Amino acid sequence: MRKLSLPFLLFFFVYSIVFGEEKKFTILHTSDEHSTLSPIPLTDYKKDQSNSTLGGFARWATKVKEIRAQKGDEPVLLLSSGDIMGGSPFAWLILEKKSHEIEIMQKIGYQAMTIGNHEFDYGPNILAEYLARAGYADGQPELSIIISNLNIPDTLALKKINLLPSKIYTLGNGVKIGIFGIQGKSAFSLAPAAGDVTIFDQYEIGNKTVEALKKQGADVIVMLSHSGIDEDKIMAKKIKGIDIILGGHDHINTPQPLKVNNTIIFHPDYYLRHFGQLEFAYNTETKKTQLINERNGTEALQPLNSDIPEDSTIAAIIQTATDELNAFLTTYTNGRFNFIDSTVIESNFDVVKEEEYKETTIGNFVADAMRLEGSKIIGDRIDIAIQGNGVIRGDILTGKLDSTKGKFSLFDMLTLTGLGAGPDQSAGYPMVSCYLTEKEIFNVLEVTAMMSQVYGDNFFLQVSGLKYTYDPGKSLWGKIPFLGTPIPATMAVKSVFLYTGNGLQDDSENYIKLQRDGDRLFHVVTDYYLAKFLPMVGEVLPKLEISFKDKNRNKKTLDECVVHQEDGKEFKVWQALSMYAQELKQMPTIYKETQKRITKEEGIPLKVWTITGLIVLLLLIIIGGRKFKNRKKKV
């Protein structure tokens, strides 16, 4: 081996002093894994055959090992931005006292993760038990859980779990990476089961934490954010000193990382469909961190596809989880459903969510299943079913392989509406049954029109058993300047018609018009999650009061409205869908297109009139003030 000459060594030494040394490191990033242990859609998953499925922790384990081997001595950090649970039916095993998601992540070698809103799907006590089983009650596993702005009361078991507000990782090349975690306001607003847990202001906590990490010697500041891209952009501006934001929550991906206020922002997709491979160079002289993916010819966002072989150790754990899930299904459904990979329905077309804030074919399918299957369980006609977009988690995408063409698996059907739990703490949100007056039905539609304007598409309703016309621009007068507080108008819903026919809703003349202030009672079903929100608005705005009742007008609590089966078990939304699909066998062509159940007729938004009125008022004040001054001068 040739020795380096003294002049070269002197040149390199001087160059390093003047221009600084580049120290490289790589971050592998995932988010919103949502208990998706296996590749999806499961309908097309074939372990030893090329297919179009994406994701799967066994593939991911192989890929992580491969990248770490390629990088050699270059440090590699593996991080997650939260929502590791909730969504896939595998999450149901958490209620069976399993912690597969985080235990798999520990084995793969994740170093840090933050907490997302879906970590609270089963409440803070179940989360504490879940983490305790994975070693966080007695110690601090190598996978650190970092969350900076959770406010956990001392009375909760979660307080005794070893969650970290921040942590500094000293890499093999000497670079110190300071990591902190934030759950954003919009994400936390979708965690109703969080109970007494609250969040501190993310901007105040963020600035204090960054300052503290820098005082502790951190060279690079990384924020693991479960907040959504919009809040991430704001935090990049309001929290000084963040070098990298690794985000999640709103299920988007950024093939090219964004740069806001010198902060790099990256989102890696969801369900492990893609992962982030971000390559950096830290300059010891300038103290700047540069993204060098383009220089290295490395894609920042990469697919986790069937080209990647599965790690046998992780695959064995997933097979165990699959057997456990099959056993749970057999027991809960009394043997009606036994295997998650079985075909539940066949179709010549896909049933999908085409756009946000609109009626969708998948929304119609879900709402119809709730109305028609709920009627069979309850034994009474259900007039209306409503379901929010936020808990419809996908589409019915049939198989594309020769062996699966036109088929749709039970697992993929369960994933559509598998979130949450009911009062009995069993898997999935149960259906809720109550009677509402015509006026309250109008109120429900007004509330959701308003909430979808304020909180987004999650609260846009899909319906069965009625059709209605609305103007979204007339749900709010606007927002109070500087505060951003919405001013409800409750003028969005223009007309509502109830379907009086039997079976599937059609375009016949079997409709009656509902009266805005009518007192007739109608039977309504929704799910436990949405039902929690609806009465809350009436507490603030009495005009929009909604109270659950039985057919005799006696008021009922939410838990009293939960639908139960003959064996006493809660009747879940996922059951309604699976039973409906199984009974149909073949997808009806009615779901090829939407049915004009929801018609949007937009006029001039009320906020335009509000702004116009304020401008006119301001002009009148100015003119009046000038006239007063002129009169004063004449005097």
ROVEX-12857 format. One record per residue (C-alpha): residue in one letter; x, y, z. Coordinates in steps of 0.1 Angstrom, whole numbers. Each point is the difference from the previous one (the first is absolute). Layout:
ROVEX-12857
REC / a / X / Y / Z
...
//
This chain:
ROVEX-12857
REC / m / 0 / 0 / 0
REC / r / 15 / 34 / -11
REC / k / 6 / 25 / 28
REC / l / -15 / 34 / -3
REC / s / 25 / 28 / -5
REC / l / 6 / 26 / 26
REC / p / -11 / 29 / -23
REC / f / -33 / -18 / -7
REC / l / -6 / -5 / 37
REC / l / 8 / 36 / 7
REC / f / -24 / 11 / -28
REC / f / -28 / -22 / 14
REC / f / 6 / 13 / 35
REC / v / -2 / 37 / -11
REC / y / -30 / -8 / -23
REC / s / -19 / -15 / 29
REC / i / 7 / 30 / 22
REC / v / -10 / 25 / -26
REC / f / -29 / -17 / -17
REC / g / -10 / -26 / 26
REC / e / -2 / -37 / -1
REC / e / -32 / -18 / -14
REC / k / -13 / -27 / 23
REC / k / -26 / -21 / -16
REC / f / -30 / -18 / 14
REC / t / -32 / -16 / -12
REC / i / -35 / 1 / 14
REC / l / -26 / -27 / -9
REC / h / -35 / 12 / 7
REC / t / -35 / -15 / 2
REC / s / -32 / 13 / 14
REC / d / -37 / -11 / 4
REC / e / 8 / -37 / 0
REC / h / -34 / -6 / 15
REC / s / 6 / -37 / 10
REC / t / 4 / -9 / -37
REC / l / 22 / -30 / 7
REC / s / -5 / -16 / -34
REC / p / 2 / 14 / -35
REC / i / -32 / 16 / -14
REC / p / -24 / -5 / -16
REC / l / 1 / -35 / 15
REC / t / -23 / -13 / -28
REC / d / 30 / 1 / -24
REC / y / 28 / -10 / 25
REC / k / 20 / -31 / -10
REC / k / 31 / -5 / 21
REC / d / 21 / -16 / -28
REC / q / -15 / 16 / -30
REC / s / 4 / 34 / -16
REC / n / -31 / 21 / 7
REC / s / -11 / 36 / 3
REC / t / -3 / 1 / 38
REC / l / 19 / 25 / 21
REC / g / 12 / 0 / 36
REC / g / 5 / -27 / 25
REC / f / 24 / 0 / 30
REC / a / 18 / -32 / -12
REC / r / 10 / 18 / -32
REC / w / 9 / 31 / 19
REC / a / 23 / -20 / 23
REC / t / 19 / -13 / -30
REC / k / 3 / 35 / -15
REC / v / 13 / 16 / 32
REC / k / 27 / -27 / 3
REC / e / 10 / 5 / -37
REC / i / 3 / 38 / 4
REC / r / 20 / -2 / 32
REC / a / 23 / -25 / -17
REC / q / 5 / 23 / -30
REC / k / 8 / 30 / 22
REC / g / 27 / -19 / 19
REC / d / 14 / 24 / 27
REC / e / -23 / 28 / -10
REC / p / -26 / 5 / 28
REC / v / -36 / -10 / -8
REC / l / -29 / 12 / 22
REC / l / -34 / -18 / -3
REC / l / -29 / 22 / 12
REC / s / -39 / 1 / 0
REC / s / -24 / 29 / 3
REC / g / -27 / -19 / 18
REC / d / -34 / -17 / -6
REC / i / 17 / -34 / 1
REC / m / -33 / -15 / 10
REC / g / -37 / 3 / -9
REC / g / -16 / -7 / -34
REC / s / 10 / -35 / -10
REC / p / -18 / -29 / 17
REC / f / 34 / -10 / 15
REC / a / -6 / 30 / 24
REC / w / -28 / -20 / 15
REC / l / 25 / -23 / 16
REC / i / 11 / 28 / 23
REC / l / -33 / -6 / 18
REC / e / 10 / -36 / 2
REC / k / 31 / 11 / 20
REC / k / 25 / -1 / -29
REC / s / 26 / 27 / -10
REC / h / 11 / -14 / -34
REC / e / 5 / 34 / -17
REC / i / 25 / 15 / 24
REC / e / 17 / -33 / 7
REC / i / 6 / -5 / -38
REC / m / 13 / 35 / -2
REC / q / 24 / -7 / 28
REC / k / 13 / -31 / -18
REC / i / 5 / 19 / -32
REC / g / 21 / 26 / 18
REC / y / -20 / 32 / 2
REC / q / 17 / 25 / 22
REC / a / -28 / 25 / 6
REC / m / -37 / 6 / -6
REC / t / -26 / 26 / 12
REC / i / -36 / -5 / 10
REC / g / -29 / 5 / -25
REC / n / -36 / 6 / 7
REC / h / -9 / -37 / -8
REC / e / 22 / -11 / 28
REC / f / -30 / 11 / 22
REC / d / -26 / -20 / -20
REC / y / -6 / -23 / 30
REC / g / 7 / 27 / 27
REC / p / 31 / 9 / 20
REC / n / -2 / -30 / 24
REC / i / 0 / -25 / -29
REC / l / 30 / 19 / -15
REC / a / 18 / -2 / 33
REC / e / -6 / -38 / 2
REC / y / 12 / -3 / -36
REC / l / 32 / 18 / 6
REC / a / 6 / -17 / 33
REC / r / -1 / -34 / -17
REC / a / 27 / 13 / -24
REC / g / 23 / 10 / 29
REC / y / -7 / 37 / 5
REC / a / -13 / -3 / 36
REC / d / 32 / -14 / 15
REC / g / 27 / 12 / -24
REC / q / 8 / 19 / -32
REC / p / 3 / -22 / -30
REC / e / 23 / 11 / -29
REC / l / -31 / 12 / -18
REC / s / -7 / 32 / 19
REC / i / -35 / 15 / 1
REC / i / 5 / 37 / -3
REC / i / -30 / 24 / 5
REC / s / 6 / 36 / 12
REC / n / -35 / 15 / 4
REC / l / -22 / -26 / 16
REC / n / -15 / 10 / 33
REC / i / -6 / -32 / 19
REC / p / -17 / 2 / 35
REC / d / 19 / -17 / 28
REC / t / -31 / -21 / 7
REC / l / 4 / -19 / -33
REC / a / 21 / -32 / -4
REC / l / 14 / 16 / -32
REC / k / 19 / 24 / 22
REC / k / 21 / -29 / 13
REC / i / 10 / -10 / -35
REC / n / 35 / 11 / -10
REC / l / -9 / 26 / -27
REC / l / 28 / 25 / -8
REC / p / -6 / 37 / -8
REC / s / 32 / 0 / -21
REC / k / 32 / -19 / -6
REC / i / 35 / 6 / -14
REC / y / 15 / -28 / -21
REC / t / 38 / 2 / -5
REC / l / 8 / -17 / -33
REC / g / 31 / -20 / -7
REC / n / 15 / 29 / -19
REC / g / -5 / 23 / 29
REC / v / -31 / 20 / -13
REC / k / -25 / 5 / 28
REC / i / -36 / -2 / -12
REC / g / -26 / 16 / 24
REC / i / -35 / -15 / -4
REC / f / -33 / 12 / 14
REC / g / -36 / -10 / -8
REC / i / -32 / 20 / -5
REC / q / -36 / -10 / -4
REC / g / -18 / 28 / -17
REC / k / -33 / 16 / 8
REC / s / -19 / -14 / -30
REC / a / 12 / -35 / 7
REC / f / -8 / 1 / 37
REC / s / -35 / 14 / -7
REC / l / -7 / -34 / -16
REC / a / 9 / -20 / 31
REC / p / -32 / 1 / 21
REC / a / 10 / -31 / 20
REC / a / 31 / 19 / 14
REC / g / -21 / 8 / 30
REC / d / 18 / 21 / 26
REC / v / 32 / 2 / -22
REC / t / 4 / 34 / -16
REC / i / 27 / 18 / -20
REC / f / 22 / 30 / 7
REC / d / 4 / 28 / -26
REC / q / 22 / -15 / -26
REC / y / 17 / 33 / -9
REC / e / 9 / 9 / 35
REC / i / 12 / -35 / 9
REC / g / 18 / -3 / -34
REC / n / 21 / 32 / 5
REC / k / 9 / -9 / 36
REC / t / 10 / -35 / -10
REC / v / 21 / 11 / -30
REC / e / 18 / 25 / 22
REC / a / 6 / -27 / 27
REC / l / 14 / -25 / -25
REC / k / 24 / 25 / -15
REC / k / 12 / 9 / 35
REC / q / 7 / -37 / 5
REC / g / 22 / 0 / -31
REC / a / -23 / -13 / -28
REC / d / 14 / 7 / -34
REC / v / -32 / -9 / -20
REC / i / -36 / 4 / 12
REC / v / -26 / -24 / -12
REC / m / -37 / 2 / 8
REC / l / -21 / -31 / -2
REC / s / -34 / 16 / -8
REC / h / -34 / -16 / 0
REC / s / -18 / 32 / -10
REC / g / -7 / 0 / -38
REC / i / 18 / 19 / -27
REC / d / -17 / 34 / 6
REC / e / 9 / 1 / 37
REC / d / 36 / -12 / -9
REC / k / 4 / 30 / -23
REC / i / -12 / 24 / 27
REC / m / 23 / -16 / 26
REC / a / 30 / 3 / -24
REC / k / -7 / 38 / 2
REC / k / -10 / 4 / 36
REC / i / 25 / -24 / 17
REC / k / 36 / 13 / -6
REC / g / 29 / -23 / -6
REC / i / -17 / -32 / -13
REC / d / 22 / -15 / -27
REC / i / -23 / -29 / -10
REC / i / -37 / -7 / 5
REC / l / -10 / -36 / -6
REC / g / -38 / 1 / -1
REC / g / -31 / -21 / -2
REC / h / -37 / -1 / 8
REC / d / -17 / 11 / -32
REC / h / 12 / -30 / -21
REC / i / 18 / 19 / -27
REC / n / 35 / -5 / -14
REC / t / 25 / 26 / -12
REC / p / 22 / -17 / -28
REC / q / 21 / 32 / 1
REC / p / 5 / 12 / 36
REC / l / -13 / 36 / 6
REC / k / 20 / 28 / 13
REC / v / -17 / 27 / 22
REC / n / 21 / 26 / 18
REC / n / 31 / -21 / -5
REC / t / -17 / -30 / 16
REC / i / -2 / -32 / -20
REC / i / -35 / -16 / 2
REC / f / -7 / -36 / -10
REC / h / -31 / -23 / 1
REC / p / 4 / -37 / -10
REC / d / -36 / -12 / -8
REC / y / -19 / -25 / 22
REC / y / -6 / -37 / 6
REC / l / 38 / -6 / -8
REC / r / -8 / 4 / -37
REC / h / 31 / 22 / -3
REC / f / 29 / 9 / 22
REC / g / 23 / 30 / 1
REC / q / 37 / -3 / -5
REC / l / 15 / 35 / 7
REC / e / 37 / 4 / -3
REC / f / 17 / 30 / 17
REC / a / 34 / 17 / 3
REC / y / 7 / 20 / 31
REC / n / 28 / 27 / -4
REC / t / 21 / 3 / 31
REC / e / 10 / 36 / -8
REC / t / -33 / 16 / -13
REC / k / -21 / -22 / 24
REC / k / -24 / -5 / -29
REC / t / -18 / -32 / -9
REC / q / -4 / -7 / -38
REC / l / -23 / -25 / -17
REC / i / 22 / -19 / -24
REC / n / -24 / -25 / -16
REC / e / 3 / 17 / -34
REC / r / 38 / 0 / 2
REC / n / 0 / -37 / 9
REC / g / -27 / -10 / -26
REC / t / -23 / -13 / 28
REC / e / -38 / 3 / -1
REC / a / -13 / 15 / 32
REC / l / -33 / -19 / -3
REC / q / 2 / -37 / -9
REC / p / -27 / -27 / -4
REC / l / 0 / -31 / 23
REC / n / -10 / -24 / -27
REC / s / 0 / -38 / -8
REC / d / 36 / 3 / -14
REC / i / 12 / 0 / 36
REC / p / 2 / -35 / 16
REC / e / -14 / -5 / 35
REC / d / 20 / -3 / 32
REC / s / -8 / -34 / 14
REC / t / 1 / 10 / 37
REC / i / -25 / 28 / -5
REC / a / -21 / -21 / -24
REC / a / -4 / -26 / 28
REC / i / -13 / 26 / 24
REC / i / -25 / 13 / -25
REC / q / -12 / -36 / -6
REC / t / -6 / -4 / 37
REC / a / -20 / 33 / 0
REC / t / -20 / -13 / -30
REC / d / -9 / -32 / 18
REC / e / -10 / 20 / 31
REC / l / -22 / 23 / -22
REC / n / -17 / -29 / -17
REC / a / -7 / -15 / 35
REC / f / -15 / 33 / 12
REC / l / -22 / 3 / -31
REC / t / -13 / -36 / 4
REC / t / -9 / 6 / 36
REC / y / -16 / 35 / -4
REC / t / -21 / -9 / -31
REC / n / -9 / -34 / 14
REC / g / 17 / -17 / -30
REC / r / -15 / 21 / -27
REC / f / 34 / 13 / -10
REC / n / 32 / -20 / 7
REC / f / 28 / 10 / -23
REC / i / 11 / 36 / -9
REC / d / 13 / -10 / -34
REC / s / -33 / -15 / -11
REC / t / -20 / 17 / -28
REC / v / -30 / 19 / 13
REC / i / -14 / 15 / -32
REC / e / 7 / 0 / -38
REC / s / -3 / 30 / -22
REC / n / 6 / 10 / -36
REC / f / 9 / 35 / 10
REC / d / 16 / 19 / 29
REC / v / -20 / 19 / 26
REC / v / 20 / 31 / 9
REC / k / 1 / 35 / 15
REC / e / 4 / 22 / -30
REC / e / 3 / 34 / 17
REC / e / -2 / 17 / 34
REC / y / -31 / 18 / 12
REC / k / -23 / -19 / -23
REC / e / -23 / -31 / -1
REC / t / 21 / -30 / -9
REC / t / -8 / -35 / -12
REC / i / 20 / -15 / 30
REC / g / -19 / 23 / 23
REC / n / -34 / -12 / -14
REC / f / 11 / -37 / 4
REC / v / 10 / 5 / 37
REC / a / -31 / 20 / 9
REC / d / -23 / -25 / -18
REC / a / 17 / -29 / 19
REC / m / -6 / 18 / 33
REC / r / -37 / 7 / -8
REC / l / -10 / -34 / -14
REC / e / 20 / -23 / 22
REC / g / -8 / 21 / 31
REC / s / -37 / -4 / -7
REC / k / 4 / -38 / 1
REC / i / 19 / 0 / 33
REC / i / -23 / 25 / 17
REC / g / -32 / -14 / -15
REC / d / -14 / 34 / -9
REC / r / 2 / 20 / -32
REC / i / 28 / 25 / 0
REC / d / -8 / 31 / -20
REC / i / 34 / 17 / -2
REC / a / 37 / -10 / 4
REC / i / 28 / 25 / 1
REC / q / 37 / -4 / 1
REC / g / 29 / 24 / -1
REC / n / 28 / -1 / -26
REC / g / 26 / -1 / 28
REC / v / -9 / -35 / 10
REC / i / -3 / -14 / -35
REC / r / 37 / -10 / -5
REC / g / 3 / -11 / -35
REC / d / -17 / -13 / -32
REC / i / -12 / -34 / -13
REC / l / 28 / -7 / -25
REC / t / -5 / -35 / -14
REC / g / 29 / -24 / -8
REC / k / 21 / 5 / -31
REC / l / 18 / -33 / -2
REC / d / -13 / -29 / -21
REC / s / -9 / -19 / 31
REC / t / -16 / 29 / 19
REC / k / -16 / 20 / -29
REC / g / -33 / 15 / 12
REC / k / 3 / -12 / 36
REC / f / 2 / 20 / 32
REC / s / 13 / -15 / 32
REC / l / -15 / 1 / 35
REC / f / 31 / 17 / 14
REC / d / -3 / 29 / -25
REC / m / -37 / 3 / 8
REC / l / 7 / 1 / 38
REC / t / 27 / 27 / -6
REC / l / -26 / 23 / -15
REC / t / -17 / 6 / 34
REC / g / 21 / -17 / 26
REC / l / 9 / 29 / 22
REC / g / -7 / 5 / 37
REC / a / -20 / -20 / 26
REC / g / -33 / 3 / 19
REC / p / -8 / 2 / 37
REC / d / 7 / -38 / 3
REC / q / 36 / 6 / -13
REC / s / -4 / -25 / -28
REC / a / 14 / 6 / -35
REC / g / -16 / 27 / -22
REC / y / -26 / 28 / 5
REC / p / -34 / -14 / 6
REC / m / -31 / 12 / -17
REC / v / -22 / 25 / 19
REC / s / -38 / 0 / -4
REC / c / -24 / 28 / 10
REC / y / -30 / 20 / -11
REC / l / 3 / 36 / -11
REC / t / -26 / 26 / -10
REC / e / -1 / 16 / -35
REC / k / 15 / 31 / 16
REC / e / 28 / -19 / 15
REC / i / 8 / -17 / -33
REC / f / 3 / 34 / -15
REC / n / 22 / 9 / 30
REC / v / 23 / -30 / -6
REC / l / 5 / 10 / -36
REC / e / 6 / 36 / 10
REC / v / 25 / -11 / 27
REC / t / 20 / -21 / -24
REC / a / -1 / 26 / -28
REC / m / 15 / 24 / 25
REC / m / 25 / -25 / 15
REC / s / 13 / -10 / -34
REC / q / 6 / 37 / -8
REC / v / 20 / 4 / 32
REC / y / 16 / -34 / 6
REC / g / 2 / -14 / -35
REC / d / -13 / -29 / -21
REC / n / 1 / -24 / 30
REC / f / -34 / 14 / 11
REC / f / -17 / 0 / -34
REC / l / -29 / -24 / 2
REC / q / -9 / -29 / -23
REC / v / -37 / -9 / 2
REC / s / -25 / -28 / -6
REC / g / -38 / 3 / 0
REC / l / -1 / 37 / -9
REC / k / 11 / 25 / -25
REC / y / 7 / 37 / 6
REC / t / 11 / 33 / -15
REC / y / 24 / 24 / 17
REC / d / 21 / 30 / -5
REC / p / 33 / -2 / 19
REC / g / 6 / 37 / -3
REC / k / -30 / 6 / 23
REC / s / 12 / -21 / 29
REC / l / 21 / 28 / 15
REC / w / -2 / 38 / 0
REC / g / 38 / -1 / 2
REC / k / 26 / 1 / 27
REC / i / 7 / 26 / 27
REC / p / 31 / 19 / -11
REC / f / 33 / -9 / 17
REC / l / -17 / -27 / 21
REC / g / -10 / -22 / -28
REC / t / -32 / -11 / 18
REC / p / -27 / -10 / -24
REC / i / -34 / 17 / 1
REC / p / -28 / -25 / -7
REC / a / -28 / 10 / -24
REC / t / -20 / -33 / -1
REC / m / -14 / 8 / -35
REC / a / 18 / -26 / -21
REC / v / -27 / -27 / -3
REC / k / -26 / 10 / -26
REC / s / -21 / -31 / -3
REC / v / -2 / -36 / 13
REC / f / -19 / -30 / -14
REC / l / -5 / -33 / 18
REC / y / 0 / -33 / -19
REC / t / -32 / -20 / 7
REC / g / 7 / -30 / -22
REC / n / 14 / -34 / 11
REC / g / 35 / -13 / -5
REC / l / 26 / 19 / -21
REC / q / -6 / 37 / -4
REC / d / -10 / 8 / -36
REC / d / -11 / 28 / -23
REC / s / -37 / -8 / 4
REC / e / -26 / 24 / 13
REC / n / 0 / -17 / 34
REC / y / 10 / 32 / 19
REC / i / -17 / 24 / 24
REC / k / 12 / 35 / 8
REC / l / 12 / 7 / 35
REC / q / -10 / 33 / 17
REC / r / 28 / 21 / 16
REC / d / -20 / 4 / 32
REC / g / -19 / -33 / -2
REC / d / -6 / -22 / 30
REC / r / -5 / -34 / -16
REC / l / 25 / -26 / 13
REC / f / 22 / -21 / -23
REC / h / 24 / -29 / 8
REC / v / 36 / 9 / -5
REC / v / 33 / -19 / 3
REC / t / 36 / 11 / 0
REC / d / 31 / -12 / 17
REC / y / 13 / 6 / 35
REC / y / 27 / 24 / -10
REC / l / -22 / 25 / -20
REC / a / -28 / -3 / 26
REC / k / 24 / 14 / 27
REC / f / 4 / 32 / -20
REC / l / -35 / 8 / -11
REC / p / -16 / 10 / 34
REC / m / 30 / 22 / 9
REC / v / -9 / 27 / -24
REC / g / -34 / 4 / 15
REC / e / 16 / 7 / 33
REC / v / 16 / 30 / -14
REC / l / -27 / 9 / -25
REC / p / -34 / -9 / 14
REC / k / -16 / 7 / -34
REC / l / 18 / -32 / -12
REC / e / -10 / -22 / 29
REC / i / 1 / -37 / -7
REC / s / -13 / -25 / 26
REC / f / -1 / -37 / -4
REC / k / -34 / -16 / 6
REC / d / -19 / -33 / -2
REC / k / -31 / -4 / -21
REC / n / -21 / 13 / 29
REC / r / 20 / 32 / 3
REC / n / 17 / -10 / 32
REC / k / 36 / 15 / 1
REC / k / 29 / -25 / -2
REC / t / 37 / 3 / 8
REC / l / 25 / -8 / -27
REC / d / 9 / -34 / 16
REC / e / -37 / -9 / 2
REC / c / -2 / 5 / -37
REC / v / 27 / -26 / -8
REC / v / -14 / -29 / -22
REC / h / 5 / -35 / 15
REC / q / -4 / -34 / -16
REC / e / -20 / -28 / 15
REC / d / 31 / -14 / 18
REC / g / 5 / 34 / 17
REC / k / 30 / 10 / -21
REC / e / 2 / 35 / -15
REC / f / -10 / 0 / -37
REC / k / 30 / 16 / -18
REC / v / 0 / 21 / -32
REC / w / 26 / -25 / -14
REC / q / -25 / -28 / 6
REC / a / -27 / 19 / -19
REC / l / 23 / 5 / -30
REC / s / 13 / -36 / 0
REC / m / -35 / -15 / 3
REC / y / -14 / 23 / -26
REC / a / 28 / -9 / -25
REC / q / -3 / -38 / 8
REC / e / -37 / 1 / -6
REC / l / 3 / 20 / -33
REC / k / 27 / -24 / -13
REC / q / 3 / 21 / -32
REC / m / 3 / 38 / 2
REC / p / -33 / 17 / -13
REC / t / 5 / 23 / -30
REC / i / -17 / 28 / 21
REC / y / 34 / 6 / 16
REC / k / 17 / 8 / -33
REC / e / -10 / 36 / 3
REC / t / -13 / 23 / 26
REC / q / -38 / 5 / 3
REC / k / -5 / 37 / 6
REC / r / -7 / -6 / 37
REC / i / 20 / 31 / 7
REC / t / -4 / 30 / -23
REC / k / 22 / 31 / 5
REC / e / -16 / 33 / -12
REC / e / 24 / 28 / 6
REC / g / -10 / 36 / 1
REC / i / 19 / 31 / 13
REC / p / 16 / -11 / 33
REC / l / -12 / 18 / 31
REC / k / 35 / 11 / 9
REC / v / 0 / 21 / -32
REC / w / -31 / 18 / 13
REC / t / 16 / 3 / 34
REC / i / 32 / 15 / -14
REC / t / -20 / 23 / -22
REC / g / -21 / 12 / 30
REC / l / 31 / 7 / 20
REC / i / 15 / 20 / -28
REC / v / -32 / 20 / -4
REC / l / -1 / 6 / 37
REC / l / 36 / 11 / 1
REC / l / -6 / 24 / -29
REC / l / -30 / 15 / 18
REC / i / 21 / 5 / 31
REC / i / 27 / 17 / -20
REC / i / -24 / 22 / -19
REC / g / -19 / 8 / 32
REC / g / 33 / 9 / 17
REC / r / 10 / 24 / -28
REC / k / -34 / 17 / 1
REC / f / 3 / 4 / 37
REC / k / 35 / 16 / -4
REC / n / -12 / 23 / -27
REC / r / -30 / 11 / 21
REC / k / 24 / 6 / 29
REC / k / 22 / 22 / -22
REC / k / -29 / 21 / -12
REC / v / -11 / 6 / 36
//
